[in-house]
Amino acid sequence: PNNPKILTEVILFHDLVLQDPSFSAKLVQRRSQRGSKGEKSILEMMGPGVGLLMCEAAVAAKTGGNQELSQKLWARARQLVPLGQCVKNNWPIMNDESTAEDSSYDQHYTRWA
């Protein structure tokens, strides 16, 4: 479907519940281009929930080894939801920081800037 909320839930379900991040990586790779059945590319999607989808898809792409796609999705997530919990939680993963305590997120974003 072309529903960002459903795609986000599918990614999270496979990553967190089924512990199968390879499925999510393959899904994000497949959806990085238009599909034959009217499927939009993830990067083309707009509307509510797209920022969270971009964030979760960026992590899935990085886990799957697609750095170029991951960086495009991450840049879009940072444009749409820079103060979102997903961006904050995944900042260490996307910026190759070892732990959440080492996160440089607070140096880049503050709610009172």
ROGU-710188 format. One record per residue (C-alpha): residue number from 0; x negated, y, z negated. Coordinates in pm, whole numbers, padded with zeros to 5 digits, always signed. Layout:
ROGU-710188
  num      xx      yy      zz
  NUM       X       Y       Z
...
***
This chain:
ROGU-710188
  num      xx      yy      zz
    0  +00000  +00000  +00000
    1  -00094  +00365  +00035
    2  -00013  +00429  -00330
    3  -00314  +00556  -00529
    4  -00169  +00451  -00863
    5  -00116  +00092  -00752
    6  -00463  +00072  -00599
    7  -00613  +00208  -00921
    8  -00429  -00054  -01126
    9  -00542  -00333  -00892
   10  -00904  -00222  -00928
   11  -00878  -00196  -01307
   12  -00695  -00529  -01339
   13  -00963  -00716  -01147
   14  -01249  -00537  -01323
   15  -01127  -00545  -01680
   16  -00877  -00830  -01713
   17  -01003  -01086  -01463
   18  -01369  -00980  -01500
   19  -01404  -00995  -01119
   20  -01571  -00671  -01009
   21  -01666  -00825  -00675
   22  -01297  -00826  -00573
   23  -01270  -00455  -00652
   24  -01589  -00379  -00461
   25  -01457  -00567  -00156
   26  -01119  -00394  -00181
   27  -01279  -00049  -00196
   28  -01509  -00136  +00095
   29  -01213  -00257  +00304
   30  -01005  +00049  +00215
   31  -01290  +00288  +00300
   32  -01155  +00283  +00656
   33  -00808  +00294  +00803
   34  -00641  -00045  +00815
   35  -00456  -00204  +01104
   36  -00121  -00200  +00922
   37  -00105  +00173  +00854
   38  -00330  +00157  +00549
   39  -00496  +00491  +00480
   40  -00858  +00516  +00387
   41  -00899  +00586  +00015
   42  -01084  +00906  +00104
   43  -00783  +01026  +00307
   44  -00535  +00988  +00024
   45  -00382  +01288  -00147
   46  -00137  +01347  -00430
   47  -00089  +01246  -00792
   48  -00331  +00985  -00917
   49  -00586  +01026  -00640
   50  -00855  +01170  -00868
   51  -00842  +00866  -01095
   52  -00846  +00634  -00793
   53  -01156  +00809  -00655
   54  -01328  +00773  -00990
   55  -01252  +00403  -01036
   56  -01325  +00327  -00670
   57  -01662  +00504  -00697
   58  -01766  +00274  -00981
   59  -01642  -00032  -00791
   60  -01835  +00072  -00479
   61  -02152  +00130  -00681
   62  -02114  -00207  -00853
   63  -02073  -00365  -00510
   64  -02391  -00203  -00382
   65  -02239  +00055  -00148
   66  -02420  +00366  -00270
   67  -02314  +00591  +00018
   68  -01942  +00524  -00028
   69  -01981  +00543  -00404
   70  -02134  +00891  -00385
   71  -01856  +01016  -00152
   72  -01587  +00886  -00385
   73  -01766  +01021  -00694
   74  -01801  +01367  -00540
   75  -01428  +01369  -00462
   76  -01341  +01250  -00814
   77  -01554  +01529  -00961
   78  -01371  +01781  -00741
   79  -01025  +01658  -00837
   80  -01061  +01563  -01205
   81  -01391  +01693  -01347
   82  -01253  +01693  -01701
   83  -01076  +01358  -01663
   84  -01147  +01075  -01903
   85  -01252  +00844  -01620
   86  -01523  +01085  -01504
   87  -01645  +01131  -01860
   88  -01644  +00756  -01935
   89  -01815  +00657  -01610
   90  -02065  +00944  -01604
   91  -02348  +00728  -01746
   92  -02284  +00453  -01488
   93  -02272  +00690  -01195
   94  -02577  +00888  -01308
   95  -02790  +00585  -01406
   96  -02799  +00680  -01773
   97  -02856  +00388  -02008
   98  -02581  +00451  -02266
   99  -02281  +00673  -02327
  100  -02477  +00843  -02603
  101  -02738  +00951  -02346
  102  -02469  +01096  -02119
  103  -02544  +01435  -01970
  104  -02173  +01491  -01901
  105  -02138  +01755  -02176
  106  -02425  +01952  -02025
  107  -02234  +01977  -01696
  108  -01878  +02023  -01818
  109  -01719  +02193  -02111
  110  -01350  +02248  -02166
  111  -01411  +02608  -02267
  112  -01636  +02726  -01985
***
